[in-house]
Amino acid sequence: MRPGTRFILMIMAALPALGGGVGSASAADSAAPRVLIQQFMFAPVTLTVKAGTVVTWLNKDEEPHTIFSDAGLFRSGAVDTDGTFEFKFEKPGTYHYLCTIHPRMVGTIVVE
């Protein structure tokens, strides 16, 4: 193995555990779709899932956050560090959400 190859392989293996970055992801990327809350961002910002899927948000920040649907479909209480919130998306559509404590934190779930 060439020098540096092992390091690159370790980084690539760690990416799914980091929520796939801040771009977008599909539920096919992991068995249990989740959104990580870290560094005052939702990651991925956009997640695409099939109807009937339960999405889990996991807070990895040191501060509490909320998950609030701008359409009023779901609303968490304050989710503390290492806490989770789950919601089952039954119908296709595009669902926008934010953290009511930190309103600049926004995300989208696309349900097919």
N, C-alpha and C positions, 0 to 999 in steps of 0.2 A: 504494500500500500504506500503510495507517495506521501511525503510529508504534507500535512495539512488536510489530507483527505479524511482522516478520522475525525478531525474537528468539524469539517463541513457536514459529515454524516451525523454527528451528534447534534448540531444545530438544526438540521432538517428533521431529525427525530423529535426534537423538543417543540417544534412549531405547533403541532396540533394541541399540545397541552397549554399553549399560550393563547388559544382561542382563534388561531388562524389569522392573526393580524387585525388590522382595523378596516380592511376592505369589506368584501362580502364573502359569504360562504353558503354552501348548500347543505341540507340535512344529510346528504349522502356522504359528506366529508367525515361524519362521525355517527356512531350508533345512537347516541343520545344528544340531540341538538342542545347546545347551551351557548349562552352569551356571558362572557367574562366581564366583570366590572373591575377595571384597574386603571390607575393613573387618570382618574376622573373621566373615563371614556367607556363606552360599551364596545366590546370587540367580539365578533365583527359588528360593524355599524349596521350592516344589512345581512339578514339571515333568511334563506329561502327554505321552506319546509312544505310537506304535503299536508292536506287537511286531515285533522284528527291527531296531529302531532302535539306532544307536550314539550314545551320549551322551558328550560331551566336557566335562570340568571344566577350567577355565583359572584358574590362580592369579595374581591381580593384587595380592596383598598382598606386603609386604616380608618376611614370615615364611613358612616352609614349613608345609604343611598335608597331611593325609591324607584319603582318601575310603574309608570302611570301612562295609560293609554289616552291619547288626546281625544279619542272618541268615547271615553268612559267605559270601555269594555272590560278593563282590568285595572287594579290599583293595589300595589303592595303597601304594607306598612314600611317602617324603616328597616332595611336589611343591613345588619351589622357585618363586620368582618367575618368571612367564611360562611356567612348565612346565604340562604337560597330563597328564591321565589319561583314558582312554577305556574304556567298557564297552558291550558289545552286549546289550541286553535282549531275550531270545528269547521269554519267556512272559509273558502278561498277569498282572498282580498289582500290589501296592503294595509298594514297596521303600524302606525307611528306611535312612538312612546318617548318619554323623557323622565329624568329624575327631577322631582319637584323641589328637592333641596338645592340642586345644582342644575338649573334649567338649560344650561348650554350643553348638557349631556343628552344627546338624542340618539335614537336608533329606529330601525324599521324591521318588521317581520313581514315577509312576503309569503302568503299561503297559496299554494297551487291546488 
